[in-house]
Structure formats: C-alpha cells, structure tokens
C-alpha cells in the first residue's frame, strides 16, 4: 500500500509516524512545500522572544529519524495537479517535475494567509507569523525601543505582542472586534487579559477597522498610528488550493465523513483543512489546534490500516499566556450559545489559586457555562497557576458527559501553597446549580 501525504506539518507528519508505528511495510511519502521538516509553529513566539534560543530546538525529529523509519520526506515539493481517476499526481521541486501514483492520498495542507483588503497594504513590507521563516525574519529585523503595530487580537497577535514586549519594543495592538480573543473567550475573561497587556504598557485599540496603511502610518478611525514595523496577525483560512482541481466538497473546511474520507473514496483530509464536529452540540466547527490535528491523525492511521478507532468530536481546548498570565478555554462560549439560541446558566467566579492566607496567592477567574438541565457546555479560566490542570479536568468532565451535579462531587487535592481547599471550578459549578434551582423555583 502506498500513501502520499501532502503537507509535512503537525497533521501530516503525525499521520506518517502513526502509520509507521502500526505497520513497517507500507510506503509513506510526505510532500512538503516548504524547506523544513516538522517543527512546532506554537513555539515561534517563544523563539522570537529568545525563551527558546536555538532554531534547531523547534524541530521535533532529526533528519535521520525519517530515514531510520523509512518515511520518504520530500521538501520543497509543490503539487501541481492530481488525477483522481488514475490516482496519480504531478509535483515539482527544485530539480524537475515528478509523477507519483498512490493508493491513498491525504491532504494536510493546513492554513494559508488571506489577501486582506486594506488599502495600501500590498505596497508595503510587513511581517506575519505563520512559518519558521517568518519568525527568523522578525528576529533579524526588530530592534529594541522601536514601535510595532500588530493588526489582529487573536492568539497569534497576543503571543506576538508578548514576544515583542519582552524584546523591549513599544507595541500597539489593533482589533476590529470589541474584545480580544473573540473566538475563544467571552468579554469577562478577555477583559482580564487586556488589563494585563495594558499593565505591560501595550496599547490595545478595539472596535476599529484599519482604513489605510502607508509607510510608517496605520490609519484607523480618529487616529493615525506611527510604526517602525507592521505585523499582520489575522486573515488565515484553510488552504483550498487543490480543491477546484479535485472537485471535492467543502464549506468552511473540506467536508469529510467520520473516517476523514472526502467525497473521493481514495482521498482523505485532516488538520486545519477540515471541519470537525463539536463534541458539545454535534455541529460542524473549525478547530485549528495541534491537539486536534494529532487526534485526527491517530484516527485516520487506524482506519487506513483497517483497525478500529472511534472518532470523537472536539472541544477545541486551548491555552496560552501573556507575561505570566495564563488563559484557557474549552467547549462553547456565551457568544456561540446566544447566536445558536442555546439557553444557558453561567457563573463568573473570582477565587485564589492557593489558600487565601498564603502569601503568594493570586487571583483566578473561572467562567462556567451550563444548560438549564445541568449539562456543562464550556469553561474559561484565567490566572497565574494551575490553569492547564483545571481546564483539562473540566474538559474531561464534558467529554464524559458529567453533569454539574456530578462534577461538584469531584474530589480535589489541597495544600495551602498549591491549591485552595474549595477548588474554584467546583465552587463555580455550585453557583451554576444554585442559579438553576432558583430558576426552577421561580416558575
């Protein structure tokens, strides 16, 4: 069996490793358009800030590992066309055009940067942060005390702002919507993140659209903002480059079945390219996370090798940090529920991450959303410690359909220096239950 994977990022490479781990005989070829083997894109902001000092530390496996595992990685290889009937493709590299036949073709091409309709942008030399080359270029060019303007207030924009702040640049971040991280968080939590950024002298401008950019000036409503470096941290979408030629079905992402099969029986798709199923409400969603890509690669590898593997939905659990402030989310948020007519009960609770009397105790904010029947729908947390563990705890509860009533009986650990005796998640869940009971009693 011969499997060709287009894309050597997280999804494509993880699929190759999973296939090889299960079967030593199949032929595996990865066609990667770029010049690098698999590395961690999530680590790029930390490479820019010098928290990760060496470029080589970003690569997950040495070149020799591919050869040792008989995985044929072909870099600088761009696919030009695919013939579905003959199961062959044409790709070009620096040397020549080449033809390959396949039994199964897997698309794992990830995201591409959109052309943004900002007047003046095409004439400018700006920065983005999607690839290792982007990160290297940023490191080689930015200088301390210069001024940077970042357009986009999602994860990439905030992590980039943090990295540039660490390097000593003056940073302005512009977000078109009325809050930061609008896809993952609700206003109550996003506000805490913004407050931390402002504390670190970053200027955050929201609810404005960029009217025009010129050399050294960004024009927004009512203000002209000067800069030395302009960064775009928005405008990513699935790379549908092959789809017109392949005539595959797609919407916001490539449409696949529960085995990641496209509308062609020999072509599969995984990673940022595809629509996933939201585990909470079973609706289609885009989940552009490394953890999602790894999970999908695992499931697809099992299927291609005729081994049973149940595909589960996604919660899109995500986490990041800014200058020590950690923020994480899982499941649905309030905006999504309102837009989809899902009635909710919620609790926004401020607690301490350690015993209140302990000298190093700091504020933690927990926001839990639940249905009127007590089903946990989502959670957002911001704080300085133990955020990841708590988010994983409630993600596991959602995945296993635990209700609020079951969740509040969770046994949690306690030590004054590490965690309060009443866990903030459990307390927030109890507040939700009280609200549900009050609503029932008021009828």
N, C-alpha and C positions, 0 to 999 in steps of 0.2 A: 504493500500500500504506500502511495506517495501523497504526502500532504504538503501543500505550499501555503505559507502564511505571509500575507502582505502586511508588513508593519512589525518592527522589532522592538516596540516599546513594552510597557508592562503587560498588556493583554497578550500580544503575540509571543513574546519571549516566555511568559509563564505557561502558555499553552504548549510550547515546544518542550519545556522542562517536564511538564506533567506527562506529556505523551511519551517522552523518552524514559521517564521513571517507570512507566507501566509496560513499555514494550521496547525492546532493544533492536528490533528488526526493521521497523517501518522507516521509510525515507522521509526526512524532515528538512525542508528548505525554508529559510526566512529571507524575504526580500525587503530590505530596509532602505528607504530613500536617502536617509542621512548618512553621515560618516562615522557615527558612533554605535557601538554595541549598547546593550541595555544599561541605562542609568536611571537614577531616581529624580524625576522632574520636581517632586515635592521638596527636594533638598536644595534646589537652586538658590532660594533667598538666603539660606544659611551659608552657601558658598560665596555669595556676593558680600555678605557681612563678615566673612573670614572666620565664622564659627566652625565651618569646615574649610580647612586651609588648602588641601590638595585636590586638584581635579580628579585624580585617579581614585580617590576615596568614594566618588559618586558612582563608579561602575560596580554593578552587582557581582559580576563574574569576570575573571581574566579571559583574554582571548583563547588561551589554551584550553579552557574549560569547554568551549564549544567543540573543539576538535576531539577532545577526550570523550565527549558524549555523542560524537557523530551527528552533530547538528550543523547543517550547512548554512552558515550566515553569510549573506552576500550584501555588503554595504554599498552605498552609492548606486543603488539599483532602483530605477523608476519604471513601474509598469506602464506600458503604453496602451495595450489592448488585451481583451480577454475574449476568447471564442468559447462560449458555453457549450455549443453542440459538440465541438471537437475536444473540449476540456484541455485547452491549451492557452498560454498567454505569451505575449511578447514584452520583454523588458529591455531597457538599455542601461548600461553602466559606462564608465569612462573608456572602456575598451571597444565595445561593439553592441549590437542588438543581439538578443538571445531568445530562443524559444524553449519553453518548458511545457510538458504535459503533466497533468495532475489527476489524481483520483478524487481528492477533496481540496477545495480552495477556501481559505479562511481570511476574511477581511478584518484587519485590526489596525486600521489607518489612523484612528484617533481623531483629534480636533485640528481644525485649521483656523487661521486668523482671517476674520472677515475684512473686507474693504469698508471702512467706516465713512459715512457721508458727512465728513467735517470739512467745510471749505478751507482750502489751503494746506490740508494735511499731506496730500500727495507730493507737494513740492518740498517737504521738509525731511530732515534726517532725524527720525525719532527712534526711541527704544521700545522694545516689547520684552516680555519674559515668558517664553514658551519652551525654548531649547537651551541646551548647554552652550551653544554658540552665542545665544543672546546674553546669557549670564557672563560669559567671558568678555564679551564686548562691553558690557556695563562696567565690570571691574576695571577694565583697561582705560576707561574714559572718564568716569566720575571723579571729582575732586572735593575734598573737604571744604566746607563753607560755601560751596556753590548752591544754587537753588534748583530744586527739581519739582516739576509738576506732574502728578500722576492722574490720569483720567480713568476712573473705574474704582469702585469701592467694594469689590468682592474679595475673596480670599487672596488672590494674587496681588491686588492693589494694596491691601493692608500688610501682607508679608513683605512686599517690596518696600513700602513706606518704612517698615521696621528696619529692614536691612540698610536703607539709605540713611536713616536716622542714626543707626549705630556707627556708620562711616562719617558722621558729622555734617551731613548736608541739611540744608533748610528745605523742608518738604511741605508742599501743598497738595492735598488730595481732593479731587472733584468727583462728585457722584450725582448722576442725574435724578435718582430717586430720592425720597425723603428720609432715607436711612441707609446705613451701611449694611452689607451682607443681607440684602433683601430676600434672596432665595432661601437662605437657611434659617434666619433669625427673625423674631418679631421685635418691635421697637423697644420694648422694655429692656431686653438684653442687649440689643445693638447700641443703645444709648450708653451703656456701661463701657462698651468697647471704645466708643467715640470719646468718652470722657478721659479714658486712659491715653488715647492718642493726643488729645489736646494738652493733657498734663505733660506730655513729652515734646511739647512745642510744635506739634504738627497742626497745620491749619486745615480744617475739614470744611469743605463747601458742598452743601447738598441742595437738592431740588433745583438744579440749574442744568441747562444744556450748553455745551460749547458751541458758540455761534461761529467762531472762526479761529484759526491758528495762523500765526505768522512767525517769522524768525524771531524768537525770544519773547513772544507775547501770546498768551491764550486769552481769548475774549469770551467772557460769559456775560449774562445779563447784569448790567450795572457795574461791571468791574473788568479791568484789564490786568492780567496776572503775568508778571515777567518771569522768565526762567532761563537757566543755562542748559537744562536737559528736560526733554519732554518724554514721558512714558505713557504707553497705552496698555491698560490692564483690563481690557474689555473686548467684546466682539469675537468670541470663539464659538465655533459651531462644528458639528460632525463633518468630516471630510467626505463629501459625496462624489468625489471626482470620478469614480468608476461607474457610478450607478446608471447614468444615461446610456453608457455603452452596454451595460449588463442587463438593463431593463428590470432591475429589482425593485420591489415595493418598498417605499419609505415614506415617512411623515416627518416628524421632528428628528427621528433617527431611523435607521434601517429596521424594517419590520421583520422579526424573527419569531419562530414558534418556541415552545418550551424546551427544545433541544438546540436553540440558536441557529436553526436552519432558516435560510432566506426563502424567497419564492422560487429559488432554484434548488433542487434536491442535492446538488453537489457543492453548493456554496453556503458557507456559514459566516456569521459576523459576531464579534464580541467587543467589549470595551466601550469607550466613549462614543463609538459609532452607532450603537443600537439603543432602542427604547427598552427599558426594564419594566418590571411590574412592581408597583409599590406594595409592600407587604401589608400595610395597614388597611388600605381601601381597594386594593387589587386594580388600580388604574395605572395606565402607562405613564412612565416618567423617564427623565434623563438623569442618570446617576454617574457623574463624571469623576469617579473616585478610583484610586488604585485598588482599594479593597474590593470594590465591585468587579473590577477587571480580573483580579485574581480568582474570585469566586466563580466568575463565568468561565474562565479558562479551565478551572478544575472540572466543572460540569461538562464542558464540551469535550475535554480529553477523554473522560469516562465514556461518553456517548460514542465518540468516533471509534473507540476500541471495544464497543459492544458490552460495556459494563454499566450496571445500573447506578444512576446518580440523580437524585431528585433536585430539580432546580427550584430554589426558593426565591421569594421576592426580595426586594432591597428596602432597607430603612434609610439609606444614604447617611449613615452615621459619620459625622465629620468633626474634626478638631483642629485648632490652630492656636497661635499665641501671639501677643504683641507685648514686647518688653516685660515678659514675665506673667502677664495676664492671659490666662488660658480660657478659651471659649469653645463650646462644643454643642452639637445639636444632633437629634435623631428623630425619625418619624415625621409626622405632619407638623406644620406650624399654624398659627392662628389665621394668617392671611389666606393660606390654602383652604382652610376649613370654611372661612367666610365666602370665598369665591365659589366653593363647591357645595354650599348650603348644608354643611355638616354642623349640627348643633354641638356645642362644646361647653364644658365646665373647665375652668383653669385656676391655677394657683401660682402666684408670684411671691416667692418667699426668700427673705434675706436671712442668712444664718452665718455662723462662723465655721471655718474649715477645721478648727480644733476646739477643745474646750474653751468656753468664753473667757475664763480666767487665765488661760495660758498666755504668756507674754507675746508669742508670735502668731496668735490667732488673727486671721484676716477675713474680710467679708467674702461670702459666696452667695451668688444669686441663682435660684432654681425656678424654672418656669415649666410646669407640667400641664399638659392638655389631656382631657379625657372626654369620652362621650357621656351622655346622660345616664347610660346604663353602667358606667364604671369601667369601660374599656380604655386602656391607656393608648392615646393617639400619638403623643410626641413629647419631647422634653428638650429644654435648652438650659445650659449651665454656664456660668462664668465665675471664675475665681482664680486663686493662685496655687492651689494644690489639690490633688486627688480628683481632678475633674474627669480625667480619662476613665478612671476606675468606676466612678459613679455613672458616667454615661454608658459605659459597657454594661453595667448592672441593669440599667433600665432598658437598654436595647435588648438584652437577653429576655427581660420580662415581656416586652412587646412581642418579640419573636415567638415566645412560647405561650402567648395569649393569656398571660396573667392579668387579672383584673386589679383595680385599685384595692379591693378588699383583700385579695391575696397578697398583693405587694406590701401592704402596710404591716404584714406579719413577718416580713423578711428579718432574719437575724443578722445584725450588723456588728462589726467589731468596734471596740472603744479603747482609746488611750488618750489622755489629755493632750499630749504633744502631737498626736496624729489625727484623731477623728473624734467628734463630739459623741456623747452617749446617745443622743437622739439624732439619727442621720438626717441631713437636710432633705434628701429625696423622700424619705418615709414621712417626715413632717409635712412636706408639700402635698404628698398623696393623701394624707389625713385631712388636710384643708379642703382638697377636692371632694372628698367623701362628705364632709360637713355641708358643703355647698349643694351637693346632690340631694342630701337628706332635707335640707332647708327648702329646696325647690319642690320636692315631693310633698312635704308637709304643708306648703303654702297653697296647694291645689284643693 
